């Protein structure tokens, strides 16, 4: 007997963006490794890549996410 049952049908209202097929899905159709989500609206899922780009830029420019150069201490 399996401990975890594979979820094949998503819940209505759960939206995902499939990275492999580059499309929005209601309910998970593709494996978790290939998707972003869940999102509460289709529009949010449609903009998943833009949201990811914006967050990446924020993290890249956030000094809290960078190690201090050798010989220097991290800002406090």
C-alpha positions as CSV (number, residue, x, y, z in Angstrom):
1,X,0.0,0.0,0.0
2,X,1.4,3.4,-1.0
3,X,1.9,6.0,1.7
4,X,1.3,8.9,-0.6
5,X,-1.4,8.9,-3.3
6,X,-0.4,10.8,-6.4
7,X,-2.8,13.7,-6.9
8,X,-4.0,13.6,-10.4
9,X,-6.9,16.1,-10.3
10,X,-6.4,19.6,-9.1
11,X,-8.9,21.7,-7.1
12,X,-11.0,24.2,-9.0
13,X,-9.6,27.6,-8.5
14,X,-5.9,26.5,-8.1
15,X,-3.8,27.9,-10.9
16,X,-0.3,26.8,-11.9
17,X,2.2,27.9,-14.5
18,X,3.9,24.9,-16.3
19,X,7.6,25.7,-17.0
20,X,7.9,22.9,-19.5
21,X,4.8,23.6,-21.6
22,X,4.8,27.4,-20.9
23,X,1.1,27.4,-20.2
24,X,-1.3,28.1,-17.4
25,X,-3.1,25.1,-15.9
26,X,-6.1,24.9,-13.6
27,X,-5.2,22.3,-11.0
28,X,-1.8,20.5,-11.3
29,X,-1.5,18.7,-14.6
30,X,2.3,18.5,-14.7
31,X,4.8,17.3,-12.0
32,X,5.6,19.8,-9.2
33,X,9.2,20.0,-10.5
34,X,7.9,21.6,-13.7
35,X,5.5,24.3,-12.3
36,X,5.1,27.4,-10.3
37,X,2.0,27.8,-8.0
38,X,-0.6,27.5,-6.8
39,X,-1.9,30.9,-7.5
40,X,-5.4,32.1,-6.6
41,X,-6.2,33.5,-10.0
42,X,-5.5,32.7,-13.6
43,X,-4.0,36.2,-14.1
44,X,-1.5,35.6,-11.3
45,X,-0.4,32.3,-13.0
46,X,-0.1,34.0,-16.4
47,X,2.4,36.5,-14.9
48,X,4.4,33.9,-13.0
49,X,7.6,34.4,-15.0
50,X,7.4,38.2,-14.6
51,X,6.9,37.8,-10.9
52,X,9.9,35.4,-10.7
53,X,12.1,37.8,-12.6
54,X,11.1,40.7,-10.3
55,X,11.8,38.7,-7.2
56,X,15.1,37.5,-8.5
57,X,16.1,41.1,-9.2
58,X,15.1,42.1,-5.7
59,X,17.1,39.3,-4.2
60,X,20.2,40.0,-6.3
61,X,20.2,43.6,-5.1
62,X,19.5,42.8,-1.5
63,X,22.7,43.0,0.5
64,X,21.3,40.6,3.1
65,X,21.5,37.8,0.5
66,X,25.2,38.3,-0.4
67,X,28.2,37.1,1.5
68,X,30.7,39.8,2.5
69,X,33.8,39.9,0.4
70,X,36.8,38.1,2.0
71,X,38.3,40.2,4.8
72,X,35.2,42.3,5.3
73,X,32.4,41.8,7.8
74,X,28.8,41.7,6.7
75,X,26.8,45.0,7.2
76,X,24.6,45.0,10.2
